[in-house]
Amino acid sequence: MLNQSRTVGLPVSRIDGPLKVTGRARYAAEHFGPGMLYGHVVPATIATGRIRAIHTAAAEHFPGVVKIYTHENRPKAAYRDSKWKDAVALPGHPFRPLENDRVLFDGQPVAFVVAESPEAARDAAGLVQVEYAAEEPHTDLAAQMHESYEPPVPRMKQFMPPPPRGDAEGAFTAAAHKVSADYVLSGEHHNPMELFAATVLLEKDGTLTIHDKTQGSQNSRDYVCGVFGLDPEKVVVKNTFVGGAFGQALRPKHQLFFAVMASLDLNRSMKVEMTRQEMFYLTWRPSCIQTVSLAADTEGHLQAVMHHAVHATSRHEDYQENVANWSGLAYKCDNVKISYEIAKLDLATPGDMRAPGAATGITALETAMDELAYAVGIDPLELRIRNFIHRDQNQDKAITSKALHACYREGAARFGWPERTAAPRSMREGNDLVGWGMAGGIWEAMMSKGEAKVQLSIDGSVTVSAAASDIGTGTYTILGQLAAEAFDCPVDAVRVEIGASDLPKTGVEGGSWTAATTGSAVQAAAKAVIKTLLTHAQSMENSPFEDAKEQQVEIAEGRLVLESNHQIGVSTADIMQAAGLEAIEEHAKVGPDMLTMKQYASYTHSAVFVEVKVDEELGIVRVTRVVSAIGAGRILNPKTARSQILGGIVMGIGMALHEEGMIDHRTGRIMNHNLAEYHVPAHADIHDIEVIFVEEDDNMASPIGVKGLGEIGIVGVAAAVSNAIFHATGKRIRNLPITVDKMLQSEAVQ
């Protein structure tokens, strides 16, 4: 029996939307307490070397200054590396602010000023004078390629290349058609709207309530407890609202360290908010140089795939991501060789940035596939179809579901791909050369361990609790929808409590696993509530559920009913009243099915079609149309899901045409550390974008059939833009971003 009031799968508006648009949603820096102090960081102005001296006298005499911290007077903190490592820490030595006189990267905190007002802290920080013994910086990845190495300690086993299969070199040499090229990606920087901030409220009983800009409240709590030796029961971290993150807030940042350090040392509440410039000194998508070699027979069937990737890391940590492995599983090929290395630079440790690894590696792979299509002489979409595979050859596992064929078919039809003429420079509109390009995308459909509590009250209201974060993805709304579905109530009857470390345990929000994980935990807890409700109902006199099993009942219109016959049922309020209860609350834990994981791999897929128009004389590129077809299992909310894909596409356009951290390699300093000179796509850069969600059922990926959407939207977009530019102009530019100077300097391929 279909219940028309159910909400999962409907485009429900964000339940937190009214709070955000009216300014009532308070972010990390928007909390205050009595006697609050404010801090400001003094950043290093060299990339590597040592601090000879720090002169703080002028700053100390500035009105309102309370204390200035340097490496010479920093309060004691944990000694062992293990105490500094957070839940997603890397192999190596975690960064410790003000640890010693050593400078490891441009912008590193070298002093911290505390004052009675944010203005006083800022102005006094400008009076701190630092003398350095600067050393020669090495910040150019190309120049350090000779020192690249295989990570001795894997961050994650699955990031390491699979063993070679077949004879890739021999098959490449013998093949009828082959391409081989280097692909270069400049480093990119996260620029979420909300600046990093931490507000520490020192309560009267000595407990700390910390409002932190983070993707994991429990990760931040555990970090400060480890570093400062605090009792986790006396620390609560909240991130009720997060103004964007993209992965930059996965790991605790130094504003949290400084805020807690000063609060404990001075016995005062404390607030630290970074500047936009400081945001550029945090995690970043690393610069990467890749060599991709593909070979095919005369029919376009892949005969060999070789992919070698090297990306930047810092001196003190081995940042790693899955860059090259995608080339061994995206298409059918029996001769594959993949290799992966990192190179140390005098820069801050890179970090996960939306679809880390895949956005980089698949850009190279999908550009090479386009080049191979031209070498063989077949349509780029047809080349991909001919090499389609239903199995993950890297792991030799079946795939839980793969709706990529539907993505190809529906995306191409909506875009009008059959109308494309094959030859470069063959399509024109006035003074513009028109190009159509496409690429495929893939991302892991992951699920982690997670917990949730669900409470059904006697008045029919529902409360959902979990420590999950909402970084703008719509977590509040989809959890509310799942609970509303389970209890057949309006979404506005559900209260969603997330974003606090004292709620049921979840991992950091990242990797596109939150919906699958926390959503499944909410569903499991709701089922447990209904099971408990059934137990109480069976204890009632003349119960109609005497022989009913939990799988045979559900809630409809405020009643516990038989699924097969809604006429048979009892009011949930009557059941609780008879049991003497005001509410029923259950706690559920979920995790990935280990048996399924041994037998299957699970991925989301996409097909991205892009139109560009290029001014033939000026070389200016405009992305005028994008169609992205997504296969991601069950779509809980088409409105928030579409928003996720739109955001990913815009970031992909930024990767292709705009975003580039410009480093002066003579000094090792970031030169464009502001939003005026670090270009991101503006409104005028974005035109028509259409998102298609193809039908895909996959109950093996997660109990609720969800595969995650945060990452897949960006994957393949930059390659599709690059391929469209080649189709428009005949210019194959393999160094991203593709800026006007590169367009004008490049020659069309003959």
N, C-alpha and C positions, 0 to 999 in steps of 0.2 A: 504494500500500500504506500503510494507516494505522498509524502507530507510536503505540501507546497510552501510551508513557512520556513523551511530549512535554508541556511544561509551560506554554507560552504559552496564555493564555486560562483557566487554572485559578486558583482563589483561593489562591495560595501565600502563606503567612504571611511577614511581613517578615523578611528574613535578618538585619537589624540589630536586630530586636526584642529578642532576649535581652540584647544589650549595653545597650540603653536601660532595660529594666525592672529590670536588676540593678545599674544605676549604673556600669557599666564603660565606657559611651560618654562620652568626655571632650569637653566643649564648649570654646569659646574661652577662657573664664576659668579653666578647670580644668587648665592646664598651668603648670609651675613650673620655675625654674632657679636655680642658685646665685647668691647676691648680688642677688636680684630686688628692684627698687623698685616702688612703687605710686603711682598718680596719682589725683587727684580734681579735678573741674572746679568752678569757681566760676561759677554762672550769673548773667546779668544779671537785674535786678529791675525793669527798665523795658522798654518795647517799642520805643522809638525815642529817639534823642538821642545825647549824647556822654559819655564818661568824663572827669570833671574831675580825679579823682585816685584812686589805689588805694593804700591803706595796708596794708602787708604785714608790718610790724615784729613785731607780736604773733604772727602765724602763723610767721614765720621762727624765732622763739625757742621754738616748740613742740617738745617732745622728739621726735626722730626725723625732723624735716623736713630735707630735703636741698636743695631749691631750689624757688622759686616763679617761675613764668613769667607775664609780662603782655605787652601789646603793646609795652612799653618795652624788654624784653630778650629777646624771642623770637628764637631762632636764625634765621639766614637761610634762606629757602626760595625756590622758583622765583618769578620776577617775572611772566612772561607767563601769561595766562589759559590758553593752550593746554596748559601743563604741569600745570595743576590739573584739567583736564577729563578725566573718566573715560569709559568706553565708552558710557555712557548719559546723558552730561551734557546739559544744556539750553542753549539760547541765553541769553547773558547772562554775568554775572560770577560764577564759582563762589565759594562761600563759603570764606574763608580764615581759620581761627581765629587770633585775636590779631593780625589784620593791622594794625589801627589803633585809634583811640579811638572809632570809630563803633559804635553799637549799632543793629542792624537788626531784631531781634525779641526777644520775651520768651524768656528762658532761654539766650540766646546766651552761649557761653563768654567770660568776661572775664578769667579767671585760671586757672592750672593749678598745683596743689600736688603736689610729689613728696616722698614720705617712705619710711621703711624698713618701714612696715606700712600696710595699707589703713585701719586705724583712725586712725592718726596723720595720714594724708593727709586723711581725712574731717573729723576734728576741727579740724585746722589750717585747712582751707578755710572752716570756719565763723567763723574769726577774721579773715578778710580783709574789710576795709571798703572799699566803693567809693562814691565821690561822683559823682553824675550831673548833667548838664544835660539834663533830660528835655524832650522835645518832645511836641506833641499827637499821639497815635496815631490811625491810621485803620485799623481792623480790621473794620469792618462792611461786608460786601459790598453790601448794599442801599443804603447811603449813598454808596458809591463807584461805583455803576453808571453815573453820568454821565461817569466817566473811563475806561470800558472801551474796549478797542481791539483791532483785529485783530492777531495776532502778526506783526510785520514779518519775522521769520526763523522759518520753520516748524521745529518739532522733528522732525517727519516729514511728508513730503508727503501721506501718506494721512490725516493728522489734519485737514487743511484741507477745508473744505466743497467738495463738487462744484459745478460750475456749475448754476444753476437750469435746470430743464427745464419746458417748457410755460408756462402762465400760472397760477401758484398763486393769486395774489390774485383774479384774475377768476373762476377756477373755484370758489374758496371763497365768493365773493359770490353766485354763481349756484346753488350747491348747495341741495338740499332740506333737508339736515340738516348741522349744523355745531356744533363745540365749540371753545372757545378758553379757555385758562387758564394761569396761572403756577404753576410747581411749584418748590418751594424745598427744598434739601437742606442741612442743617447739616454742618459739617466733621466728619469722623471721624478717629480716631487709631488707628494700628496698636498692637496690644498682644500681640505674640508672647510666649510664655512665657520664652524666653531673653533676658536683657538683653544689650544691645550691649556687647561686650568685645573687647579686643585684647591678646594676650600676645606680646611680642617677646623671643625668646631670642637673645642675642648669643653666637654660637659662637666658639670659640677662633681660628678662621681669619678672623674678621671678617664672616662671612656672617650673615645674619639669617633666622631661622625664625620666622615670624609666624603665630600662630593667631588668626584674625579671624572675627567673626560677619558673614558676607557671603554673598550669593547668587552670587558669582563670584570665585573665588580669583585668577584671572588679572587681573581688573579691579582688585582691590585691589593686587596686585603692581605693575601698570603705573602705578597712581596714585601710590604712594609712591616709585617710581623716578623718575617725572616731577617730583614736588614736591621731592624731596631729591637728585636727580641721582645715583641709585644705579645700579649695574650689575645688570640683571635676572638675570644668571647668579649673583649673590651674594645673591639674595632669594628665599625660598620662602614662599608664603602657603598656609596650610592651613585648610580649613573642613570637616574630616572629618564632623562632626555639626553640624547647625544646628537650633536649637529653635524653628522657626517663623520666618516672615519676612513673607509676604503682599505683598512688593514693597518693604518698608521697607529691606531690606538690598541692594537693587540697586546703589545708589551708596555709595561709601565714606563713612563717618561720622567725626566728629571724634575719636572715641576712638582710631581707627587713626592719625590724624595725630599726636596727642599722644604715643601710645606710642612711635612711631618717632622722633619729634623728641627726646624725652627720652632714649631709649636711645642715639641717636647722640651727643647732647650730653654725656651723663654717662658714656658707655661702660659701661653696665650693662644687664642684662636688665630688662624693664619690663612692668608690667601695668596696664591701665586698664579698669575696668568701670563702666558707667553705672548710675545709679539708675533706678527706675521713673519717677520724676518727670521725669528728663531725657529719657526716651523720648518724652514728649509734645512736646518741643521739636524733634523730628526731622520727617521727612516725614509728611504727613497727606493724607487724601482731601479735596480742596478743597471748601469751601462753593460751592454752585452755584444759580443762578436761571435757570429755563428757561421759555420761552413756547412751548407747542405748540398749533397750530391744525389741526384735522382737519375735512374735509367729505366727505359721502357722498351718493349718490343714494338713492332710496326703497328700493332693494334692498340697500343697505349697501355698495356698491362705492365705494372711495375715489376722490374727485374731486380733492382737494387735501390736501397735507401741507406745513405750514410749522413749522419748529423753529428757535428762536433760543436759544442757550445762552451764559451768561457765568459763568465761575468765577474763583476767587481765584488769584493768584500772589503771589510776594514782590517786594520792591523791586529785588532784584539779579538775579533770573533769571526767564525767561518759561516757567513750567511750562505744558505743553499736553498734552491728551489728547483722544481721539476721542469726544466726547460726543454730538454731534447727527447725525452722518452715518448712523447706524443707521436713522434715520427715513426715509431715502431708499432703503433696500434691504430692509427687513424685510417690506414688503408691496407689492403692485402698485399703482402710482400714476404717472400721466403728468404730473402738475402738482406739482412739488416745489420748495421754496425752503428752503435751510438756511443758517444763519449762526452764527458762533462767535466769541466775543471773550473776553478775559481782563481782569482788573482788579487793579492792584497794591495790596497791603495791607501793613501793617507786621507781618508774620508770617513765620515760617520758610517756605522754599520747600516747596510741596506736593510729593507724590510718588505714584508708582504704588501703588495699593492694590487688591488682588484685583479683576480685571476693570476696570481703570481706564478711565473714560469710559463703557463699556457699562453698568456697574452704575448709573451716574448717569443717562445719557441714556435708556436703555430703561425705567428706572423711570417717567420722565415720559411716554414714548411709550405704554407699556402701560397706564398709568393713563388717559391720554387715549382710548385705544382702548376701554377699558371705559366711559368716559363716552359715547363715540360709540355704542356698542352700545345703551345705554339711550335715547339720543336717537332712534335709528332704530327701536328696539323689537324687536331681535332678540337672540338669545343671544350673550354675549361670545365663546364659542368659535366659533359659527357665523360671526360677523363676521370672525374671523381666517381661517377656512377659505375664505370667499368671496374674500378678498384675497390668497390664497396665490400665490406666484410662484417659478418655478424659475430666475430670472435676477437677477443683481445689476445693477439699473438705474443705480446710481451710476457704475459702471465700464463698463457695457454688456458684461458678461461672463457666460458660462454659469457655473453653479455645479457643482463637481466631484461633489457628492452632497448631497442634502437629505432627510433622513428625518423632517422635521418632521410630516408627515401621520401617520406611525406614532406619533410622540410624542403628538400630539393624541389619536389613537384609543386607544392603550394606556393613556395617563395618565388620560383621561376614564373609561374603563371601570373601571380599578382604583380610582379615586376615587369612582365612583358619580355622576358629573356629570349624567347624564340624570334623576336623581331631584331635582335642584335646582328649586325654585320661583323664578320670575323676580323677583317684586316684593321690594324692600327691606323688611326687618322681617317677612317672611312665614314665617320659620323660627325656631322657639323650642324651648328645652329648659329647663323650669323658669323660673328667674329670668334665664337667659341668652338673649340674642339670638344666633342662629346665622347665620353668613355663609359663603358659598362664593364664592371668587374664583379667577381664573386669570390667567396672563400667559405670554407667550412669551419666549424668551431666545435670544440669538445672540452668538457670539464668533468672532473670526478663527482659523482653523486654520492656524497658521504653522509654518514650518520654517526654520531658519537654517543657517549653515555650522557644521560640527562635525567633530571627528576622534575616533578611538578606536584602541586597540591591543588585539588579542586574541592570546593565546598558548595553544597546545595542547601540553602536556607529554607525554613518552613514557609516563607513568603514567596518562594519561587525564584529569588535572586541567586546568582551564582558568582563565586569568587575564584579566580584562577591565580595561582602564585608560583613564580619561578624566578630564578636569578638571571634569566636571559636578558639580553640587551636589545634595544631597538635603535639602530644607528641610522634610521630613516627608511628602513626596509619594509615597515608595516607589521612588525612582530606583534605589537599590541593588538592590531586588528585581526590578524589571522588566528591568534590564540582565542580571542573573543568569539570569532566565528565558529571555531571547532567546539567550544563549550556550548555555544548557543545551539549548534546542531545536535549535540548529545542530549541536551535537555529541552529541546524544542521551545526555545524562548527567544525573544528579540535580543539582538546583540547589545542593545542599551540596558538589558537586564543583567549583563555580565560585567563584573569588575575585574580588570586585569591588573595584577600587581607584579611588576618586573623591575629589574634594575636596582637590586640591593643585595649585598653579600649575605644577609641573614635569611634569605629565601632559599627554597630547595635548589640543590646544586645543579649547575649547568657549566658547560665549558665556555670559552670566549666565543663571541659572535664573529664567525669568520668561516671561510671555506664553503659557504652556501649550505651549511648543515643545520642551522638553527631551526628552520621550519620543520625539517624532517625529525630532528631530535626532540626539541621542546614540544612541538606539535604532537608528536607521538606520545610523549609523556602526559600531555593534557588529555589526550584521548584515553589513555590507559587509566588515568586517575578518574576520569568521568565514568568509565565502565565499572571501576571499582565502587564508586558511589552508587551506581545503579544496582550492582550486585548486593551491596549492603542494604539498600532500600528494599530489594526483593526479599532478603532474609527477614527483615522486620515485617514486611507485608505477609509473609508466610506464617508469621506468628499470630496474625490477627484472626479473630473468630470468623469462621466461614470465609476464609481467604480463597479468592478465585485462582490463586497462584500456587496451590498446594504442591502440584507436580511440575511446575514450570522450572526450566533451566534459565540461567542468566542470558544465554544466547537467544532465548525466545521472547524476551521482554524488551521494551523500550519506553521512553517517556514521550508522551504526546499531549499537548494542550494541558499541561499541569497534572497529568495522571500517569501512573505506571500502568502500562497496558500490554496485552499480548501482541506481539508483532503481527501475528496472523489475523487478529481480530481486535480492533481498537474499541469495540463495544464492551469488551471485558477488561475492567481496570478499576483502580482505586486512586483517589487523589493523593499526590505526594504529601500534601499537608496533613491529610488524615493519617497516613502511615506514620509520619514523624510524631504527630500528636499522640497516637496510640502507643508509640514507643517512648514517649516522654522526652523527645528530642527537639531542639530548636534548629539544629542543622546536622548534616552528615558531611564529614570531611575525610578524604582519602588521599594518601601519598603514593605516588607510583614512580618506579624507576624503569628506564628503558635503555637499550643499547643495541648495537648492531648484532644481527644473527650470525654468529661465528661460522656455523656450518654453511650458510649461504655464501658468506664471504670467501670461504675456501673454494667454492665451486664456481662462483660468478664474479664478474666485475660489473660495475654500474657507472654509467656516464650520462650527462646531459649532452645534447647535440644542437647544432644550429647550422643554418645556411644563410649567409649574408650576401645581399645583392646591392650594389652601390652604383649610382650614376654621378659622374663628375662633369663639370664644364670648366674648360681651361682656356683662358684668354691666350690666343696664339702668340701675341706680341709681348705681353707682359708676364706670362707664365703664372698668373694668379689662378689658383685652383679653388673651385667651389664644389662642395658636396651638395648636390641639389636634391638627391632622392636616395633613401635607404629603405629596403625591405628586409626584415630579419625574421626568419621562421625558426621557431624554437620547439624542440622536443624535450620536455622536462617533467614528464609524468603528470600527476594531478595538479591542476592549478587551483589553489585555494581561493584566490581573489584576483580576477582578471585585471582589476584597476591597479592594485599595488604591484602586481606582477608586471604589467606593462610598464609601469613607472621604473621598475628595476632595469628592464631591458633598455628603455630610453636612456637612462643614466649611463649604462654600459656603452651604448653606441656613441654617445657624446664623448665619453672618455676615450673610446677607440679612435674617433676622429681627431681628438687632441693628440693621441699617440702618433697618428699618421702625419699630421700637418703642423702641429703647434708646439707640443711640450718638449722642453729641452733645458736641462740644467746646465748653464754655461759656466765652465770652470776655467779660470786663468791658471794654466798649468805651471806658470812661472812662480806663482804664490800659493797655488792649491786652494784658492778662495772661490766661493760661489759668487758670481758677479750679478746675477739677475734674481736675487732673493727677495722679490716683491711681485705683486700681481700686476704691476705696470709693465714689467719687462719679462716676467715668466708668462708666456702666452698660454692661455687655456681658451677653448672655444667660447665665444660670446654668442648672444642671441642671433646676431647677424650671420654667424657662421653655420647655423643649424636651420635646415629647411624641412622638407617632408620626410617624416620617419613613420613607417608602418610596421607594426609588430603582429606576428601571427603565432598563435600557440596551436600546434598540431595535436591531435588526439593521441594519447599514449597512456596505457594502463601498465603500472609496474608496482605490484605489491611486495616485490622482493627488495626493492631499493629502500623502502621504509614501510612501517605498518600502515601509514596513512597514504601511501602511494606518491609521496612528494619526493622530488629529486633536487630541488634547490635552484635558485635563479640569480643570486647575487653576482656570480662571476660570468656565467655563459654569455651575457649580453655584450661584453667587450671582446671576447675571443673571436679572432678572425676579422674583425672590423678593419683594423689597420691594413691587413693584407688585401682586403677587398678594395679599399681606397687606392692602395698602391697599384693593384692590378687594373683598376679603372683608369688611372692616370696613364699607364702604359697603353691601354687600348685607345685612349684619346690622342696621345702624343707620339707613341712609339718610343718613349723614353723610359728605360728601366732603371729606376733609382732605388738602390738597395740600402741607403743610409737614411734612417728615420730620425727626426721628422723631415718630411719632404717640403722644404721651404722654398721661397721664390728664388733665392740665389742658386739653389741646386737645380731648379727647373730651367733657369736661364743658361747655366753652365753645362748642362748635360746635352748630349747629342742623341738623336733618335737612332734606335737600333736598325741597322740595315738588313 
